């Protein structure tokens, strides 16, 4: 048996021990949570063609239903931020999962565009509220040598969940009807929520910052390292300084973090603007280049496949190099890849290569933003910081497809459309470069103040 001192830095403790089976359980659970979130958030898009036929409604009439779901995602993230610190991240995660599970089941009863829109709005609120908590939970149980990679690993769940939703719809809808998609999407989060209630801990830094009883913190640490003997009177501390008078929104908007927060919001907003514009219109744009419907859909999937590769790659790089530089470079590479798509002249093989490269950069960078935000904020503002970045950034996902529709309506050339997308992706890169420079300048000023 090894022993530890009476004052214990919980992050140092995690850093010094191997990644345990208990941490693997947290990783897998958070991965499943985000995968199920993505499934429920995107499910409506896969059943619209069936509802158009069954309800006899014009396809364009479903536009507001799709938009209100994204609006729910944004509002859910914004509302969840303060709740994470007023209650606890675990409470909000479980409550959010139960909400979107019940609302997914409720969607099965929809018989009009209005009722469908209401159910999707509240589903979106639940989905938007749950995701940031998963990133916080994983980050606070990850050794710093691999924290970005692990947070990015659970973020890949969003891409897997989206793909699983499409496969489920293709397999289930023809024989069991469109409601089967939402039956699965309702049962899974409720089951996972019950499991998390019984088996998952609170985020570790949150427990220390909130002054949880020492025996509860010690019990969690013993799950990570069973051979560590922790005294009953151990005082647990965090690696970063905490402002006892501030938490949640007050931390995110404080003088120390305000500029960085705005730049993170801007980077995520511009990135989601570009990503959702592409997801919504890329099949149409590729068809305009001469591709068949099937080939245009397959090429669009490469945006997601590239994202899986990029998310793991950039997570690995972020643990070894400056995080801002890595993600800013990823956005820049993604922007160039997307721009090159518009420069092709009917060569679909090269279009596919460029879309894949653009997906590595753009999708991989977006999936890495959670890791960036988790590392930027202290425990007292981490969950809110991640939530608000997601919430404000999601509005880009509402605006992007609308701008794409206006460009196509006004006769923009293919090259012009992809150039506009590239500009917004490069704006994300620029915001992170500025954020990195600002952080270095603040650190330098702090060191000068201390030496003075």
C-alpha positions as CSV (number, residue, x, y, z in Angstrom):
1,X,0.0,0.0,0.0
2,X,1.2,3.5,-0.9
3,X,0.3,6.6,1.2
4,X,-0.4,10.1,0.3
5,X,0.0,13.4,2.1
6,X,-2.8,15.1,4.0
7,X,-3.0,17.8,1.4
8,X,-3.7,16.2,-2.0
9,X,-3.9,17.8,-5.4
10,X,-6.6,15.7,-7.1
11,X,-5.4,16.4,-10.6
12,X,-1.8,15.5,-9.7
13,X,-3.2,12.3,-8.1
14,X,-4.9,11.4,-11.4
15,X,-1.8,12.4,-13.4
16,X,0.4,10.0,-11.4
17,X,-1.8,6.9,-11.8
18,X,-2.5,4.8,-14.8
19,X,-5.8,5.2,-16.6
20,X,-8.0,2.8,-14.6
21,X,-11.0,0.6,-15.4
22,X,-13.2,3.1,-13.6
23,X,-12.0,5.9,-15.9
24,X,-12.7,3.7,-18.9
25,X,-16.2,3.3,-17.6
26,X,-16.6,7.1,-17.5
27,X,-15.2,7.3,-21.0
28,X,-17.5,4.7,-22.5
29,X,-20.6,6.2,-20.7
30,X,-19.8,9.7,-21.9
31,X,-19.2,8.4,-25.4
32,X,-22.6,6.7,-25.4
33,X,-24.3,9.8,-23.9
34,X,-23.0,12.0,-26.8
35,X,-23.8,9.4,-29.4
36,X,-27.4,9.1,-28.2
37,X,-27.6,12.9,-28.0
38,X,-26.6,13.1,-31.7
39,X,-29.0,10.4,-32.6
40,X,-32.0,12.2,-31.0
41,X,-30.9,15.6,-32.3
42,X,-30.7,14.5,-35.9
43,X,-33.5,11.9,-36.0
44,X,-36.1,14.2,-37.5
45,X,-34.0,14.8,-40.6
46,X,-34.1,11.1,-41.5
47,X,-37.9,10.8,-41.3
48,X,-39.0,14.0,-43.1
49,X,-39.2,12.2,-46.5
50,X,-41.6,9.7,-45.0
51,X,-43.7,12.4,-43.2
52,X,-43.9,14.4,-46.5
53,X,-45.5,11.3,-48.1
54,X,-47.7,10.3,-45.2
55,X,-49.0,13.7,-44.2
56,X,-49.2,15.1,-47.7
57,X,-47.2,18.2,-46.6
58,X,-44.7,20.1,-48.8
59,X,-41.1,19.4,-47.9
60,X,-40.4,23.1,-47.4
61,X,-43.0,23.2,-44.6
62,X,-40.6,21.2,-42.4
63,X,-38.0,23.9,-42.5
64,X,-39.3,25.6,-39.3
65,X,-39.5,22.2,-37.5
66,X,-35.8,21.5,-38.3
67,X,-34.9,25.1,-37.2
68,X,-36.8,25.0,-34.0
69,X,-34.9,21.8,-33.0
70,X,-31.5,23.6,-33.5
71,X,-32.9,26.5,-31.5
72,X,-33.7,24.1,-28.7
73,X,-30.1,22.9,-28.8
74,X,-28.8,26.4,-28.4
75,X,-31.2,27.4,-25.6
76,X,-30.7,24.1,-23.8
77,X,-26.9,24.7,-23.6
78,X,-27.4,28.3,-22.5
79,X,-29.9,27.4,-19.8
80,X,-27.8,24.4,-18.5
81,X,-24.7,26.5,-17.9
82,X,-26.0,28.2,-14.7
83,X,-27.8,25.1,-13.6
84,X,-24.6,23.1,-13.6
85,X,-23.2,25.2,-10.8
86,X,-26.5,25.9,-9.0
87,X,-27.3,22.2,-8.7
88,X,-24.6,19.8,-10.1
89,X,-23.4,18.6,-13.5
90,X,-24.6,15.0,-12.8
91,X,-28.1,16.3,-11.9
92,X,-28.3,18.4,-15.0
93,X,-27.0,15.6,-17.3
94,X,-29.5,13.0,-15.9
95,X,-32.4,15.5,-16.0
96,X,-31.6,16.5,-19.6
97,X,-31.4,12.9,-20.7
98,X,-34.7,12.1,-19.2
99,X,-36.2,15.2,-20.8
100,X,-35.1,14.4,-24.3
101,X,-35.8,10.7,-23.9
102,X,-39.4,11.4,-22.9
103,X,-39.8,14.0,-25.6
104,X,-38.4,11.6,-28.2
105,X,-41.1,9.1,-27.1
106,X,-43.6,12.0,-27.3
107,X,-42.6,12.7,-30.9
108,X,-44.2,9.4,-31.8
109,X,-47.6,10.9,-31.0
110,X,-47.1,13.9,-33.3
111,X,-49.8,14.3,-35.9
112,X,-49.2,17.8,-37.2
113,X,-46.3,20.2,-37.9
114,X,-47.1,22.2,-34.8
115,X,-47.0,19.2,-32.4
116,X,-44.0,17.8,-34.1
117,X,-42.2,21.2,-33.7
118,X,-43.1,21.4,-30.0
119,X,-41.7,17.9,-29.3
120,X,-38.5,18.6,-31.3
121,X,-38.0,21.9,-29.5
122,X,-38.0,20.3,-26.1
123,X,-36.0,17.4,-27.3
124,X,-33.4,19.9,-28.5
125,X,-33.3,21.6,-25.1
126,X,-32.5,18.3,-23.4
127,X,-29.9,17.4,-26.0
128,X,-28.2,20.8,-25.8
129,X,-28.1,20.7,-22.0
130,X,-26.5,17.2,-21.7
131,X,-23.5,17.4,-24.0
132,X,-21.4,20.0,-22.1
133,X,-21.6,18.1,-18.9
134,X,-20.2,15.0,-20.5
135,X,-17.1,17.0,-21.7
136,X,-16.7,18.4,-18.2
137,X,-17.0,14.9,-16.6
138,X,-14.4,13.3,-18.9
139,X,-12.0,16.2,-18.7
140,X,-11.9,16.2,-14.9
141,X,-11.2,12.4,-14.7
142,X,-8.5,12.5,-17.4
143,X,-4.7,12.7,-16.9
144,X,-3.5,15.9,-18.3
145,X,-1.1,14.0,-20.6
146,X,-4.1,12.7,-22.6
147,X,-7.0,15.0,-21.6
148,X,-7.6,16.5,-25.0
149,X,-7.5,13.1,-26.7
150,X,-10.0,11.6,-24.3
151,X,-12.4,14.5,-24.5
152,X,-12.1,14.4,-28.3
153,X,-12.7,10.6,-28.2
154,X,-16.1,11.1,-26.5
155,X,-16.9,13.9,-29.0
156,X,-16.5,11.3,-31.8
157,X,-19.7,9.8,-30.3
158,X,-21.6,12.6,-32.0
159,X,-20.4,11.5,-35.4
160,X,-21.0,7.9,-34.7
161,X,-24.5,8.6,-33.3
162,X,-25.4,10.6,-36.4
163,X,-24.3,7.7,-38.6
164,X,-26.2,5.2,-36.4
165,X,-29.4,7.2,-36.7
166,X,-29.2,7.1,-40.5
167,X,-28.6,3.4,-40.5
168,X,-31.4,2.8,-38.0
169,X,-33.8,4.8,-40.1
170,X,-32.9,2.9,-43.2
171,X,-33.4,-0.4,-41.5
172,X,-36.4,0.3,-39.3
173,X,-38.6,2.8,-41.1
174,X,-39.6,0.6,-44.2
175,X,-40.9,-2.2,-41.9
176,X,-41.8,-0.5,-38.6
177,X,-42.7,3.0,-39.6
178,X,-41.1,6.4,-38.8
179,X,-42.1,6.2,-35.1
180,X,-39.6,3.3,-34.6
181,X,-36.7,5.8,-34.9
182,X,-38.0,7.8,-32.0
183,X,-38.9,4.7,-29.9
184,X,-35.2,3.8,-29.9
185,X,-34.2,7.4,-29.4
186,X,-36.5,7.6,-26.3
187,X,-35.7,4.3,-24.6
188,X,-31.8,4.5,-24.8
189,X,-31.3,7.9,-23.0
190,X,-33.7,6.9,-20.2
191,X,-31.8,3.6,-19.7
192,X,-28.5,5.4,-19.7
193,X,-29.7,8.1,-17.3
194,X,-30.7,5.4,-14.8
195,X,-27.3,3.8,-15.1
196,X,-25.5,7.1,-14.6
197,X,-27.6,7.9,-11.6
198,X,-26.5,4.7,-10.0
199,X,-22.9,4.4,-11.2
200,X,-21.4,7.7,-12.3
201,X,-19.7,10.3,-10.0
202,X,-19.9,14.0,-10.1
203,X,-17.0,15.7,-11.9
204,X,-14.0,15.5,-9.6
205,X,-12.9,19.2,-9.7
206,X,-16.5,20.2,-9.1
207,X,-16.7,18.1,-5.9
208,X,-13.5,19.7,-4.5
209,X,-14.5,23.2,-5.6
210,X,-18.0,22.8,-3.9
211,X,-16.5,21.4,-0.7
212,X,-17.9,17.9,-0.8
213,X,-17.2,15.7,2.2
214,X,-13.7,14.3,2.1
215,X,-14.8,10.7,2.4
216,X,-16.9,11.1,-0.8
217,X,-13.9,12.4,-2.8
218,X,-11.6,9.8,-1.3
219,X,-14.1,7.0,-2.3
220,X,-13.9,8.1,-5.9
221,X,-10.1,8.4,-5.9
222,X,-9.9,4.8,-4.4
223,X,-11.9,3.6,-7.4
224,X,-9.2,5.1,-9.6
225,X,-6.2,3.8,-7.6
226,X,-7.3,1.0,-5.1
227,X,-3.8,0.7,-3.7
228,X,-3.7,4.4,-2.6
229,X,-4.2,4.9,1.2
230,X,-6.0,8.2,1.7
231,X,-6.2,9.4,5.3
232,X,-9.6,10.5,6.7
233,X,-8.4,14.0,7.4
234,X,-6.9,14.6,3.9
235,X,-7.6,18.1,2.5
236,X,-8.2,18.0,-1.2
237,X,-7.1,20.9,-3.4
238,X,-7.2,21.9,-7.1
239,X,-4.3,22.8,-9.3
240,X,-5.7,26.1,-10.4
241,X,-6.6,29.0,-8.1
242,X,-10.3,29.4,-7.3
243,X,-12.2,32.7,-6.8
244,X,-14.5,31.8,-3.9
245,X,-16.8,34.7,-4.8
246,X,-17.5,33.7,-8.4
247,X,-18.8,30.7,-10.2
248,X,-20.7,29.8,-13.4
249,X,-21.6,32.8,-15.5
250,X,-19.7,35.2,-13.2
251,X,-16.5,33.3,-14.0
252,X,-17.1,33.1,-17.8
253,X,-17.8,36.8,-18.0
254,X,-15.2,37.9,-15.5
255,X,-12.4,40.3,-16.6
256,X,-9.9,37.4,-16.6
257,X,-12.0,35.2,-19.0
258,X,-14.3,37.6,-20.8
259,X,-12.2,38.2,-23.9
260,X,-11.3,34.5,-24.2
261,X,-15.0,33.6,-23.9
262,X,-16.1,35.9,-26.7
263,X,-13.3,34.6,-29.0
264,X,-14.3,30.9,-28.2
265,X,-17.9,31.8,-29.0
266,X,-16.9,33.5,-32.2
267,X,-14.7,30.5,-33.3
268,X,-17.5,28.1,-32.6
269,X,-20.2,30.2,-34.2
270,X,-18.3,30.7,-37.5
271,X,-17.4,27.0,-37.5
272,X,-20.9,25.8,-37.0
273,X,-22.1,28.3,-39.6
274,X,-19.9,26.7,-42.2
275,X,-20.5,23.1,-41.1
276,X,-24.3,23.3,-41.1
277,X,-24.3,25.1,-44.4
278,X,-22.3,22.3,-45.9
279,X,-24.4,19.5,-44.3
280,X,-27.6,21.1,-45.5
281,X,-26.5,22.0,-49.1
282,X,-23.4,19.9,-50.0
283,X,-25.5,17.1,-51.6
284,X,-27.2,19.7,-53.9
285,X,-23.9,21.5,-54.7
286,X,-22.2,18.2,-55.6
287,X,-25.1,17.2,-57.8
288,X,-24.7,20.5,-59.6
289,X,-21.1,19.4,-60.4
290,X,-22.6,16.4,-62.2
291,X,-22.8,13.7,-59.5
292,X,-25.8,11.4,-59.2
293,X,-27.9,11.6,-56.1
294,X,-26.3,8.5,-54.6
295,X,-22.8,9.7,-55.3
296,X,-23.6,13.2,-53.9
297,X,-24.8,11.5,-50.6
298,X,-21.7,9.3,-50.4
299,X,-19.4,12.3,-50.9
300,X,-21.2,14.3,-48.2
301,X,-20.7,11.4,-45.8
302,X,-16.9,12.0,-46.2
303,X,-17.4,15.2,-44.3
304,X,-18.2,13.1,-41.3
305,X,-15.7,10.3,-41.9
306,X,-13.0,13.0,-42.2
307,X,-14.2,14.4,-38.9
308,X,-13.7,11.1,-37.1
309,X,-10.1,11.0,-38.3
310,X,-9.5,14.7,-37.5
311,X,-11.0,14.5,-34.1
312,X,-8.6,11.7,-32.9
313,X,-5.6,13.3,-34.7
314,X,-6.1,16.8,-33.3
315,X,-6.8,15.4,-29.8
316,X,-3.5,13.6,-29.9
317,X,-1.7,16.8,-31.1
318,X,-3.4,19.0,-28.6
319,X,-1.8,17.0,-25.7
320,X,1.6,17.6,-27.2
321,X,1.5,21.1,-28.7
322,X,-0.2,24.4,-28.0
323,X,-3.9,23.6,-28.1
324,X,-5.0,26.9,-29.8
325,X,-2.4,26.5,-32.5
326,X,-3.5,23.0,-33.3
327,X,-7.2,23.8,-33.6
328,X,-6.6,27.1,-35.4
329,X,-4.4,25.1,-37.9
330,X,-7.2,22.5,-38.2
331,X,-9.7,25.2,-39.1
332,X,-7.3,26.7,-41.7
333,X,-6.8,23.3,-43.3
334,X,-10.5,22.6,-43.3
335,X,-11.2,26.0,-45.0
336,X,-8.6,25.3,-47.7
337,X,-10.0,21.8,-48.3
338,X,-13.6,23.2,-48.7
339,X,-12.4,26.0,-51.0
340,X,-10.7,23.4,-53.2
341,X,-14.0,21.6,-53.6
342,X,-15.3,24.7,-55.5
343,X,-12.3,24.8,-57.8
344,X,-13.0,21.3,-59.3
345,X,-14.5,21.1,-62.7
346,X,-16.5,17.9,-62.7
347,X,-13.7,15.6,-61.4
348,X,-15.7,13.8,-58.7
349,X,-12.8,11.8,-57.4
350,X,-11.0,15.1,-56.5
351,X,-14.2,16.5,-55.1
352,X,-14.4,13.5,-52.8
353,X,-10.7,13.9,-51.7
354,X,-11.2,17.6,-51.0
355,X,-14.4,17.0,-49.0
356,X,-12.6,14.4,-47.0
357,X,-9.7,16.8,-46.3
358,X,-12.2,19.6,-45.5
359,X,-13.9,17.2,-43.1
360,X,-10.7,16.3,-41.3
361,X,-10.0,20.0,-40.7
362,X,-13.5,21.5,-40.2
363,X,-15.3,18.7,-38.4
364,X,-12.2,17.7,-36.5
365,X,-11.7,21.3,-35.3
366,X,-15.3,21.7,-34.2
367,X,-15.2,18.4,-32.3
368,X,-12.0,19.7,-30.6
369,X,-13.6,22.9,-29.3
370,X,-14.9,21.2,-26.2
371,X,-11.4,20.2,-25.2
372,X,-10.2,23.7,-25.8
373,X,-13.0,25.2,-23.6
374,X,-12.5,22.6,-20.8
375,X,-8.8,23.5,-20.5
376,X,-9.5,27.3,-20.7
377,X,-11.9,27.6,-17.7
378,X,-11.3,26.7,-14.0
379,X,-13.6,24.2,-12.2
380,X,-15.8,27.0,-11.0
381,X,-16.8,28.0,-14.5
382,X,-15.9,25.0,-16.7
383,X,-19.4,23.5,-17.2
384,X,-20.9,26.9,-17.9
385,X,-18.1,27.9,-20.2
386,X,-18.5,24.8,-22.3
387,X,-22.3,25.2,-22.3
388,X,-22.3,28.8,-23.4
389,X,-19.8,28.2,-26.1
390,X,-22.1,25.4,-27.5
391,X,-25.2,27.5,-27.0
392,X,-24.0,30.7,-28.6
393,X,-22.2,28.8,-31.3
394,X,-25.2,26.8,-32.3
395,X,-26.9,29.9,-33.6
396,X,-24.3,29.7,-36.4
397,X,-25.9,26.4,-37.3
398,X,-29.3,28.2,-37.7
399,X,-27.9,31.0,-39.8
400,X,-25.6,29.0,-42.0
401,X,-28.2,26.9,-44.0
402,X,-30.3,30.1,-44.4
403,X,-27.4,31.9,-46.0
404,X,-26.7,29.0,-48.2
405,X,-30.3,29.1,-49.4
406,X,-30.0,32.8,-50.2
407,X,-26.8,32.3,-52.1
408,X,-28.3,29.5,-54.3
409,X,-31.4,31.6,-54.8
410,X,-29.4,34.6,-56.0
411,X,-27.3,32.5,-58.4
412,X,-24.0,32.4,-56.7
413,X,-21.5,30.2,-58.6
414,X,-20.2,27.0,-57.0
415,X,-16.8,28.6,-56.6
416,X,-18.3,31.6,-54.8
417,X,-20.4,29.5,-52.4
418,X,-17.4,27.4,-51.3
419,X,-15.3,30.6,-51.0
420,X,-17.8,32.1,-48.6
421,X,-17.7,28.9,-46.6
422,X,-13.9,29.1,-46.5
423,X,-14.0,32.7,-45.3
424,X,-16.1,31.7,-42.3
425,X,-13.9,28.7,-41.4
426,X,-10.8,31.0,-41.6
427,X,-12.6,33.4,-39.2
428,X,-12.7,30.6,-36.7
429,X,-9.0,30.1,-37.1
430,X,-8.3,33.8,-36.7
431,X,-10.4,34.0,-33.5
432,X,-8.3,31.2,-31.9
433,X,-5.1,32.7,-33.0
434,X,-6.1,36.0,-31.4
435,X,-7.2,34.1,-28.3
436,X,-3.8,32.4,-28.1
437,X,-2.0,35.7,-28.4
438,X,-4.2,37.3,-25.8
439,X,-3.6,34.5,-23.3
440,X,0.2,34.7,-23.8
441,X,0.1,38.4,-23.3
442,X,-2.0,38.1,-20.1
443,X,0.4,35.4,-18.8
444,X,3.4,37.6,-19.5
445,X,1.7,40.6,-17.8
446,X,1.0,38.4,-14.8
447,X,4.6,37.3,-14.5
448,X,5.8,41.0,-14.7
449,X,3.3,41.9,-12.0
450,X,4.6,39.2,-9.7
451,X,8.2,40.0,-10.3
452,X,7.5,43.7,-9.6
